[in-house]
Amino acid sequence: MWLRLFLVVFFFCSIQGSTLAEDQSKNAGRAILVLDSSGSMWGKVKGRTKVDIAQESILRLMKAWDPNIELGLIAYGHRRKDDCNDIELILPVALHRPKDVVKAIKHLNAKGLTPLSAAVKMAAQTLRYSKERATVILVSDGIETCGMDPCAVAEELERSGVSFTAHVIGFDLKKEELADLQCLAEGTGGMFIEAMDAATLTEALKTVEKTVAAAPPAIRVPPASRLVAVLTSGMEPLHNQEINWYVTAPDKDSDGTYKAIKKYRHINPRLRLETGKYRVEVKTGLVSTETIIQIDATKPIEHVVNLNAGQLALVGYYKKGGERLKKRTRWNLYATRPGTTVAKRRLIDSTNFAEPSYTLKAGTYQVELQSGLVQATMTVDLKPGEVLEKKVFLNAGQVSLQAVLKEGSPLIDTSIHWYLTKNMPNAKGEHKILDHNSSSAPTFTLGAGRHRFFVTTGSVEKVFEVKIEPDRLIKKRISLDAGKVKLIAVDKASGQSLKKVRWTVTRPEKNAKGAYDNVTYSSYSTPSFILSEGRYRVVIEFGGTQSITVINVKAGETKEIQVRVSASS
C-alpha cells in the first residue's frame, strides 16, 4: 500500500478572557492537519494521481491561510507497514509558514495502514477538545482500515467535547464508502461534501474553511438527544442496517406538507434542537412509521421509536434437506390478510437476491419463490419483534441440455433452439410451448416428474423426454442423427465458385401429389445445412438456369460438396 491521503484539519477556536473581539484580534484559532498514507491515492482522476491533486489543493489552501491561525501536523502510516500505531506529531501547533507545512507533507514517505479514528482522537486530545471548541475538516478518498468505527469515535468526541463538529469532504469515494464518512459529518452537525476532481476538491476546502473561519465564540453545547428504533417495545435497538430519519415540524403547513428540519441516514442519530415538539419519521427496510417527540434542550434523552415490526429472512431449496438455491431465483413478497385471494394481494417487493432479508410491519404476508418455471408459495404471519427465517421448497431439479450430430461428435454450438412443451397435446393435436431457449447448452429448472422437449437446428427436429428428480442436475446430450454439409456451386468451364445462387433442398422422391416436399432453402452463395441422415435432392438456381443433383448425408459427418454448374447454359 503506497499513499492514500486523508486530510483532517482540526480548527480549534477558543475564547478566554474579556470579550470576543479582543480574543479574535489576539488569536483567530488553532488547527491540526492530519495526513494518512496508503495506496489508493495513487489512483488517477482525469489523468492525474490523487496524490498530486491533494498536494496542489493543500498548497492553494495554505496560500490563503489566515496567518493568525496556529497550525500543527500529524501523520500516520508514514514509517512502518502494517502498524496501526504508526501515528506521529510532525509539526507542533504554532504559527508556521505555509511553505514549511507544504514541505513537511512532501517529505512524508507513505508505507502503512490507515488508523484514521485513532489519529482523530490524538488530534482532538492535543487540542484539548474537552475544554475548548474543536471543529474537524476531513478530506478522504477511503475509509478506516484499523478496526475502529469513525461514527462511534465522532459520537464519543462530540459527547465529551465542549463543541465538536466534523465537516467531511469525500474525495473520489466509492458508493459503499460514503456511509461512514457521512455519519461522521451528520452525527456531529457538520457538512458532507463530495469532491470528484482537483477543482471540486479545492472549492470544497475553501467552502469549509470559510465556514470554520466564521465560527461563533466557543460555548458549552449541551449533549444531544438520540433517536433509536426498535422492532417492538423492550427489544434492543436495531443495528447493522440502513435507517433513514426525517425530523419535521409537528404540524402540516398550509400546503399540506411538513416543514423539513433535519435528515439523517444513520442507525441512531444525535439531535441538537431547541426545546419543543417535533415529528419524526423513520424508514428502514419496508417499514415506515412516524411519531411525535418532545425535546428539552437542557435535558437530552434517548427517544425510542417502536416500529411494530419483525424481520424475515428467506431461503430457497430444491427439496427438504437439499442444497440452497444460489442463482436463477426470483422472490415476490405480497401484503395480504388471512383469507385474501391471489387477485387481491398487493405486491410490495420483488428481487433476484438469492436469500433476501426484510424488515416488515407486523402482519400476514405471502412469499412466492420462482426458479425457471417452478413456483412455490408460503404464507407467513409475522408478529412484532419476531426474527424469522423461512425455508421454501420447490420440489424441483435441473437439466442441462446439449446437442450433437451423432454420439461422439462435437457439440453443436450455433443456430439451435430448445423448446419445452406440455406433455399432452390439445384438441388439435398440438403441444403447447411453455419455454424456449436458443443457447447451445441451456439449463432448465423444472418440477419433479417427466417433461417433453424438442430441439431444432437447420431442418432437423428431435423430440425427447427428461425425467427430473428433486435437487439433482441432470446432464443430457441429445444425438440428432444428422450430418452437416456445405454446398458450393462451381462453374464447369472456369472452375470459379458462383455468387448469387439460390439453393433448395427437397425430399428425393415425389409425394402423392407429384411434387417434391421442400426441406430447406438458402440464398447464400455457400450455405451450410444440418440435415437428418438420408438422401436429398438439391436444386441450384443461377442466372435463370437450374441444375439438380442428389446428395447423401451421413449422421455425424461434416463435409463440403461442390456442385458443378454450367453457368452459360
Residue pairs with C-beta under 8 A, 6 or more apart in sequence:
1 38
1 39
1 81
1 110
1 111
1 112
1 113
2 37
2 38
2 39
2 41
2 42
2 110
3 37
3 38
3 39
3 41
3 42
3 51
3 110
4 36
4 37
4 38
4 39
4 40
4 41
4 110
4 114
4 141
4 142
5 35
5 36
5 37
5 41
5 50
5 51
5 54
5 55
5 139
5 141
6 34
6 35
6 36
6 114
6 116
6 138
6 139
6 140
6 141
6 142
7 33
7 34
7 35
7 54
7 58
7 137
7 138
7 139
7 140
7 169
8 32
8 33
8 34
8 35
8 36
8 74
8 116
8 119
8 120
8 123
8 136
8 137
8 138
8 139
9 31
9 32
9 33
9 34
9 136
9 137
9 138
9 139
10 31
10 32
10 34
10 123
10 124
10 127
10 134
10 135
10 136
10 137
11 29
11 30
11 31
11 69
11 134
11 135
11 136
11 137
11 212
11 215
12 29
12 30
12 31
12 32
12 127
12 129
12 132
12 133
12 134
12 135
13 28
13 29
13 30
13 132
13 133
13 135
13 212
13 215
13 217
13 218
14 23
14 27
14 29
14 30
14 132
14 133
14 218
15 23
15 217
15 218
16 23
17 23
20 217
23 217
27 68
27 70
28 66
28 68
28 69
28 213
29 66
29 68
29 69
29 70
29 212
29 215
30 69
30 70
30 71
30 72
30 93
30 127
31 69
31 70
31 71
31 72
31 93
32 71
32 72
32 73
32 74
32 93
32 123
32 126
32 127
33 58
33 71
33 72
33 73
33 74
33 101
34 73
34 74
34 75
34 76
34 119
34 120
34 123
35 73
35 74
35 75
35 76
35 78
35 105
35 108
36 75
36 76
36 77
36 114
36 115
36 116
36 119
36 140
37 75
37 76
37 77
37 78
37 108
37 109
37 110
37 111
37 112
38 77
38 110
38 112
38 113
38 114
38 142
38 145
40 50
40 141
40 142
41 49
41 50
41 51
41 54
41 141
42 49
42 50
42 51
43 49
43 50
43 141
43 172
44 50
45 53
45 172
45 196
45 197
45 198
46 197
46 198
48 198
50 141
50 171
50 172
53 197
53 198
53 201
54 139
54 171
54 201
55 102
55 105
55 106
56 198
56 202
57 139
57 198
57 201
57 202
57 205
58 101
58 102
58 105
59 102
60 202
60 205
61 202
61 205
61 206
61 209
62 98
62 99
62 101
62 102
63 98
64 206
64 209
65 71
65 98
66 213
67 95
68 95
70 93
70 94
70 95
70 96
71 91
71 93
71 94
71 95
71 96
71 101
72 89
72 91
72 92
72 93
72 94
72 123
72 126
73 89
73 90
73 91
73 101
73 104
73 105
74 87
74 88
74 89
74 90
74 119
74 122
74 123
74 126
75 87
75 88
75 90
75 108
76 86
76 87
76 88
76 112
76 114
76 115
76 118
76 119
77 83
77 86
77 110
77 111
77 112
77 113
77 114
77 115
78 86
78 88
78 108
78 109
78 110
78 111
78 112
79 86
79 88
79 109
79 111
79 112
80 86
80 111
80 112
81 111
81 112
81 113
82 112
82 113
83 112
83 113
84 113
84 115
84 118
84 146
84 147
85 115
85 118
86 111
86 112
86 113
86 115
87 115
87 118
87 119
87 122
89 122
89 126
90 104
90 108
91 100
91 101
91 104
93 126
93 127
113 145
113 146
114 142
114 143
114 144
114 145
114 146
115 144
115 145
115 146
115 148
116 140
116 143
116 144
116 145
116 146
116 148
116 150
117 144
117 146
117 148
117 149
117 150
117 153
118 146
118 148
120 136
120 138
120 150
120 153
120 157
121 153
121 157
123 136
124 134
124 136
124 157
124 161
124 164
127 134
129 157
129 160
129 161
129 162
129 164
130 160
130 161
130 162
131 162
132 162
132 218
133 162
133 163
133 215
133 218
133 219
134 157
134 161
134 162
134 163
134 164
134 165
135 163
135 164
135 165
135 166
135 167
135 190
135 212
135 215
136 164
136 165
136 166
136 167
136 188
136 190
137 166
137 167
137 168
137 169
137 205
137 208
137 209
137 212
138 166
138 167
138 168
138 169
138 181
138 184
139 168
139 169
139 171
139 195
139 201
139 204
139 205
140 168
140 169
140 170
140 171
140 173
140 181
141 170
141 171
141 172
141 173
142 173
142 177
143 150
143 177
143 180
143 181
144 150
144 180
149 180
150 180
150 181
150 183
150 184
151 180
151 183
151 184
151 187
151 266
154 164
154 166
154 183
154 184
154 187
154 188
155 187
155 270
157 164
157 188
158 164
158 165
158 187
158 188
158 224
158 270
159 223
159 224
162 218
162 219
162 220
162 221
163 218
163 219
163 220
163 221
164 188
165 188
165 189
165 190
166 184
166 185
166 187
166 188
166 190
167 185
167 190
167 191
167 192
167 193
167 208
167 211
167 212
168 181
168 182
168 184
168 185
168 190
168 191
168 192
168 193
169 193
169 194
169 195
169 201
169 204
169 205
169 208
170 177
170 178
170 181
170 182
170 192
170 193
170 194
170 195
171 195
171 196
171 201
172 195
172 196
172 197
173 181
173 194
179 242
179 265
181 192
182 192
182 265
182 266
183 265
183 266
184 190
185 191
185 192
186 192
186 264
186 265
186 266
186 269
187 264
187 266
187 269
187 270
188 270
189 272
191 207
191 208
191 211
193 204
193 207
193 208
194 200
195 201
195 203
195 204
221 272
222 272
222 297
222 298
222 300
223 300
224 270
224 271
224 272
224 300
225 270
225 271
225 272
225 273
225 295
225 300
225 301
225 302
225 303
226 268
226 269
226 270
226 271
226 300
226 301
226 302
226 303
227 245
227 264
227 268
227 269
227 270
227 271
227 280
227 282
227 302
227 303
227 305
228 237
228 238
228 267
228 268
228 302
228 303
228 304
228 305
229 237
229 238
229 243
229 268
229 282
229 284
229 304
229 305
229 307
230 236
230 237
230 238
230 304
230 305
230 306
230 307
231 238
231 307
231 308
231 309
231 310
231 311
231 359
231 384
231 385
231 386
231 387
232 306
232 307
232 308
232 309
232 362
232 384
232 385
233 304
233 306
234 385
235 385
237 267
237 268
237 304
238 267
238 284
238 307
238 359
239 267
241 267
241 284
241 285
241 359
242 265
242 284
243 265
243 266
243 267
243 282
243 283
243 284
244 263
244 264
244 265
244 282
244 283
244 284
245 262
245 263
245 264
245 265
245 266
245 269
245 280
245 281
245 282
246 260
246 262
246 263
246 280
246 281
246 282
246 283
247 260
247 261
247 262
247 263
247 264
247 271
247 273
247 278
247 279
247 280
248 258
248 259
248 260
248 261
248 278
248 279
248 280
248 281
249 258
249 259
249 261
249 278
249 279
250 277
250 278
250 279
250 292
251 258
252 258
253 259
258 279
261 273
261 278
262 269
262 271
262 273
271 295
271 300
271 303
272 297
273 295
273 297
274 295
274 297
275 295
275 296
275 297
275 298
276 294
276 295
277 292
277 293
277 294
277 295
278 292
278 293
278 295
279 290
279 291
279 292
280 290
280 291
280 292
280 293
280 303
280 305
281 288
281 289
281 290
282 288
282 289
282 290
282 305
282 307
284 307
284 359
285 309
285 311
285 358
285 359
285 360
286 348
286 349
286 358
286 359
286 360
286 361
287 307
287 309
287 359
287 360
287 361
289 305
289 306
289 307
289 308
291 305
291 306
293 303
307 359
307 361
308 361
308 362
308 384
309 359
309 360
309 361
309 362
309 384
310 359
310 360
310 362
310 382
310 383
310 384
310 385
310 386
310 387
310 388
311 357
311 358
311 359
311 360
311 386
311 387
311 388
312 357
312 358
312 360
312 365
312 380
312 382
312 388
312 389
312 390
313 355
313 356
313 357
313 358
313 387
313 388
313 389
313 390
314 331
314 355
314 356
314 357
314 358
314 367
314 369
314 389
314 390
314 392
315 324
315 355
315 389
315 390
315 391
315 392
316 324
316 325
316 329
316 331
316 354
316 355
316 369
316 371
316 376
316 391
316 392
316 393
316 394
317 323
317 324
317 325
317 391
317 392
317 393
317 394
317 471
318 325
318 393
318 394
318 395
318 396
318 397
318 470
318 471
319 393
319 394
319 395
319 396
319 470
319 471
320 393
322 393
322 470
322 471
323 471
324 354
324 355
325 354
325 369
325 371
325 394
326 354
327 354
328 371
328 372
328 443
328 445
329 352
329 353
329 354
329 369
329 370
329 371
330 350
330 351
330 352
330 369
330 370
330 371
331 349
331 350
331 351
331 352
331 353
331 356
331 367
331 368
331 369
331 370
332 347
332 349
332 350
332 367
332 368
332 370
333 347
333 348
333 349
333 350
333 358
333 365
333 366
333 367
333 368
334 345
334 346
334 347
334 348
334 365
334 366
334 367
334 368
335 345
335 346
335 348
335 363
335 364
335 365
336 344
336 345
336 346
336 364
336 365
336 366
336 379
337 363
337 364
338 364
340 364
345 366
349 356
349 358
360 382
362 382
362 383
362 384
362 386
363 381
363 382
364 379
364 380
364 381
364 382
365 379
365 380
365 382
366 377
366 378
366 379
366 380
367 377
367 378
367 379
367 380
367 390
367 392
368 375
368 376
368 377
369 375
369 376
369 377
369 378
369 392
369 394
371 394
371 396
371 445
372 396
372 398
372 435
372 444
372 445
372 446
373 420
373 434
373 435
373 444
373 445
373 446
373 447
374 394
374 395
374 396
374 445
374 446
374 447
375 394
376 392
376 393
376 394
376 395
378 390
378 392
380 388
380 390
382 388
394 445
394 447
395 447
395 448
395 470
396 445
396 446
396 447
396 448
396 468
396 470
396 471
397 445
397 446
397 448
397 468
397 469
397 470
397 471
397 472
397 473
397 474
398 443
398 444
398 445
398 446
398 468
398 472
398 473
398 474
399 443
399 444
399 446
399 451
399 466
399 468
399 473
399 474
399 475
399 476
400 441
400 442
400 443
400 473
400 474
400 475
400 476
401 418
401 441
401 442
401 443
401 444
401 453
401 455
401 476
401 477
401 478
402 411
402 412
402 440
402 441
402 475
402 476
402 477
402 478
403 411
403 412
403 416
403 440
403 455
403 457
403 477
403 478
403 479
403 480
404 410
404 411
404 412
404 477
404 478
404 479
404 480
404 556
405 412
405 479
405 480
405 481
405 482
405 483
405 484
405 530
405 555
405 556
405 557
405 558
406 479
406 480
406 481
406 482
406 555
406 556
407 477
407 479
407 556
408 556
409 479
409 556
411 440
411 441
412 440
412 457
412 480
412 530
413 440
414 440
415 457
415 458
415 530
416 438
416 440
416 455
416 456
416 457
417 436
417 437
417 438
417 455
417 456
417 457
418 436
418 437
418 438
418 442
418 453
418 455
419 433
419 435
419 436
419 453
419 454
419 455
419 456
420 433
420 434
420 435
420 436
420 444
420 446
420 451
420 452
420 453
421 431
421 432
421 433
421 434
421 452
421 453
421 454
422 431
422 432
422 434
422 452
423 431
423 450
423 451
423 452
424 431
425 431
426 432
431 452
435 444
437 444
443 473
444 451
446 466
446 468
447 468
448 468
448 469
448 470
449 467
449 468
450 465
450 466
450 467
450 468
451 465
451 466
451 467
451 468
452 463
452 464
452 465
453 463
453 464
453 465
453 466
454 461
454 462
454 463
454 464
455 461
455 462
455 464
455 478
455 480
456 462
457 480
457 482
457 530
458 482
458 520
458 529
458 530
458 531
459 505
459 519
459 520
459 529
459 530
459 531
459 532
460 480
460 482
460 530
460 531
460 532
462 478
462 480
462 481
464 476
464 478
466 474
466 476
467 474
468 474
479 555
480 530
480 532
480 555
481 532
481 533
481 555
482 530
482 531
482 532
482 533
482 553
482 555
483 530
483 531
483 533
483 553
483 554
483 555
483 556
483 557
483 558
483 559
484 528
484 529
484 530
484 531
484 557
484 558
484 559
485 528
485 529
485 531
485 551
485 553
485 558
485 559
485 560
485 561
486 526
486 527
486 528
486 559
486 560
486 561
487 503
487 526
487 527
487 528
487 529
487 538
487 560
487 561
487 563
488 497
488 526
488 560
488 561
488 562
488 563
489 497
489 498
489 501
489 525
489 540
489 542
489 562
489 563
489 565
490 496
490 497
490 498
490 562
490 563
490 564
490 565
491 497
491 498
491 564
491 565
491 566
491 567
492 564
492 565
492 566
492 567
493 566
493 567
493 568
494 567
497 525
497 526
498 525
498 542
498 565
498 567
499 525
500 525
500 542
500 543
501 523
501 525
501 540
501 541
501 542
502 521
502 522
502 523
502 540
502 541
502 542
503 521
503 522
503 523
503 524
503 527
503 538
503 539
503 540
503 541
504 518
504 520
504 521
504 538
504 539
504 541
505 518
505 519
505 520
505 521
505 529
505 531
505 536
505 537
505 538
505 539
506 516
506 517
506 518
506 519
506 536
506 537
506 538
506 539
507 516
507 517
507 519
507 536
507 537
508 535
508 536
508 537
508 550
509 516
510 516
511 517
516 537
519 531
519 536
520 529
520 531
522 529
531 553
532 553
533 553
533 554
533 555
534 552
534 553
535 550
535 551
535 552
535 553
536 550
536 551
536 552
536 553
537 548
537 549
537 550
538 548
538 549
538 550
538 551
538 563
539 546
539 547
539 548
540 546
540 547
540 548
540 549
540 563
540 565
542 565
542 567
543 567
545 565
545 566
545 567
545 569
547 563
547 565
547 566
549 563
551 561
